Amino acid sequence: MRQWKVFFSQHMRWSSAFTQALTLSIITFCVVLPLCCHRLLYSYFFRFTYLNSMSDEVLQKSLERGQEALHFWQSGSPMELTRFSDVAQNPELLVTVVTTRRNEGRDFHYLLQVMRQLSRIAADCGGRRCAEVLLCDVESGPEENQDAKLLEGHFKVIRRSSQEQQANRESPNTFEREKRDYVFCLRQGWELVKPKNMILLEDDALPGEDFFTVVKDLLSRRFALHTLYIKLYHPERLQRYWNPEPYRILEWVGLGLVGATALLLSIPYCNPFSLSFTLSANHLVFFTLYFMVAAELIGRHYLLEVRRISPQLYAVSPATECCTPAMLFPGNASLRVADFLDGSFCYKGNAKDMVLYRKARTTPGERAHSVEPNLVTHIGAYSSVRPNPSRPKLL
């Protein structure tokens, strides 16, 4: 009992660094962060009671954008629209948008939303187009893709022949059919235009305002000369520090060290609460862990958003496994990707994104990269190739 009294008398006074550290941790992780982050979707403090209302709100906004895009393409005057139907040869950049008819969620008109955004941000880059744009309609069913039909007057649309459509309908599974569609669009884009670089967008990947500015900066960096592909999107829920990707651990520790060092160096000059922390090893370790835990609980996704200040701040790292809504293929890499995919059979657990990830890791001389934060927003609550829930959720 006496030992406990001695311990409390020595360590539980406010002047004790232990007491200050404990108090700071309780206030931060039990009060401040839960209050500030309970509505942040990708934070550990997110309250799932908000999920339904937030999901409905996002769906409603997407529906409104879709209806606005439909009206825009149906009634927009020629003065409002930049026509991309005349595609120049050997452009610096070609954007090919892969689309197919959706059985569910048609009123959202994802393709029309994406093409409206592309037509606006690609129209003027210093007096010329930022990129040429192709629309690759891979619908092989008996019904037409009405949204793609609507855009024929404004964009060059490429489709398979009737015989090719019939052969594609006979694909053994959805994943193999999806891969064949991807390869078709890659090869057609290259053969028609011979671009210096190519981007393949899925029809529910909505580009951000700085899309072409960042892509131009990426292509100017040296690594782009030696990469198979650059992923422009990775699901936000998979962007956390607590992840198998080794580079994120280094980033996480680095963030903690920088935050801890900056705080401890500032204490002698700004210390309204009479904190007794110094730039010692114990205090440095504590604050490094403090900032690391805080960053993970808040959500790495939100910290990445700060990088949007400048294209030069976007981070490039080794590619992750999941998802291909937006892919940049520098040089003639699109042909190598098409060959890799052609030589692989896709099925559940071995979809095209996994095939590419493994090929980049196992093929000598090939590398693949990801850019963060994302350059596109994935707006497709309803999939065109997989079963959909009756009420889509954000998570």
Disulfide bonds with the S-S distance in Angstrom:
Cys125-Cys130 1.63
Cys136-Cys185 2.03
Cys322-Cys323 1.89
